[in-house]
Amino acid sequence: MLELQKNQIPSQYMALFPFLLTPLLWERPGSIPPLTRLIQAFIEKNPAGVSQNVNSLLGIFQKLIASRSNDHYGFYLLNSMIENIERSVMEGFIKSVFILLFQRMTSSKTTKFIKNFIVFMSLYAGKVGTQSLIDTIDSVQDGLFGNVLEKIFIPELQRISGKSEQRIVSVGVVKILTEGSGVLNDKYISYWPKLLNSLVGFFEQPVNDTLPDDEHFIEIDDTPGYQSAFCQLVFASKSPGDPFKGSYNEDPKLFLAQSLHKLSARHPGKLMPLIQGGVEGPAIEHLKKYLVAANIPVLK
């Protein structure tokens, strides 16, 4: 019902919100899916009203991402916060968020976690900005953003599935490639053609849905019971939205072509040597088609 509210959330609803963040409520696996969806509705409908509870929200997020079976719910909460809560409110917390994510990746990296991490970083790049993404990751460890490109974005992009997720990633990666000069500076420029090559493959190749052998089974300790399975069936029907609706060209290939055209105008003579020297032949042919479709004759 809360998701259907078109006006301001009634005060009696908002009075319940802090109680939903009580850690004990999140102990039962069956409660996690409906609680996550309810919290997302509060964040989306009244971001200013929940802003004072960001610290508690991130406590729930930390608990969820520690679990191999529930980490995606943690990302759902985090993405809702990035999409809706004022940037000024989130700024003081975001470095800690990345530290938690990198710690989890170090201790227990799974394909599901990597996919959700890519979607989150793409959403962050699209909503907050590429330079902020680079600066925040590098503030954790100097040069870390290069490792993220080399070991996560470039090799794993093809794993992203789902219409909403693919839309977020296509916008985010185009922004990383073309916004400002973050990846075109000397520090990260070697990754630029590799990421572009990976993005074209993402557009043109089928999803890689293979899993390592050790990820075909959920750990026994994380296996949800009947109640959790039931709740997931009931509460899994929320239609994913487009966080970039109306902001960028909905055709990702045209958006890439238009963005490359603008980037080449800001950096004349820089892109073509990178493309010719680092992008594979088939991807170059696809890029030419994107440019023609966007009525762009050639990059400068």
QUILINMO-V881667 format. One record per backbone hydrogen bond with DSSP energy under -1.0 kcal/mol. CO is the residue of the C=O (numbers start at 1). NH is the residue of the N-H. Records with the same first field share a line. If there is no record, write none. Layout:
CO = NH + NH
This chain:
2 = 5
10 = 14
11 = 15
13 = 16
16 = 20
18 = 21
19 = 22
22 = 25
23 = 26
24 = 27
28 = 31
31 = 35
32 = 36
33 = 37
34 = 38
35 = 39
36 = 40
37 = 41
38 = 42
39 = 43
40 = 44
41 = 45
42 = 46
46 = 50
50 = 53
51 = 54
53 = 57
54 = 58
55 = 59
56 = 60
57 = 61
58 = 62
59 = 63
60 = 64
61 = 65
64 = 67
67 = 71
70 = 73 + 74
71 = 75
72 = 76
73 = 77
74 = 78
75 = 79
76 = 80
77 = 81
78 = 82
79 = 83
80 = 84
81 = 85
86 = 90
87 = 91
90 = 93 + 94
93 = 97
94 = 98
95 = 99
96 = 100
97 = 101
98 = 102
99 = 103
100 = 104
101 = 105
102 = 106
103 = 107
104 = 108
110 = 114
111 = 115
112 = 116
113 = 117
114 = 118
115 = 119
116 = 120
117 = 121
118 = 122
119 = 123
120 = 124
121 = 125
122 = 126
123 = 127
124 = 128 + 129
129 = 133
130 = 134
131 = 135
132 = 136
133 = 137
134 = 138
135 = 139
137 = 141
141 = 144
144 = 148
145 = 149
146 = 150
147 = 151
148 = 152 + 153
149 = 154
152 = 156
153 = 157
156 = 159
157 = 160
158 = 208
162 = 166
163 = 167
164 = 168
165 = 169
166 = 170
167 = 171
168 = 172
169 = 173
170 = 174
171 = 175
172 = 176
173 = 177
174 = 178
175 = 179
185 = 189
188 = 191
191 = 195
192 = 196
193 = 197
194 = 198
195 = 199
196 = 200
197 = 201
198 = 202
199 = 203
200 = 204
201 = 205
212 = 215
213 = 216
219 = 222
220 = 223
225 = 229
226 = 230
227 = 231
228 = 232
229 = 233
230 = 234
231 = 235
242 = 245
244 = 247 + 248
251 = 255
252 = 256
253 = 257
254 = 258
255 = 259
256 = 260
257 = 261
258 = 262
259 = 263
260 = 264
261 = 265
262 = 266
263 = 267
267 = 270
271 = 275
272 = 276
273 = 277
274 = 278
275 = 279
280 = 284
281 = 285
282 = 286
283 = 287
284 = 288
285 = 289
286 = 290
287 = 291
288 = 292
289 = 293
290 = 294
291 = 296
292 = 295
300 = 269
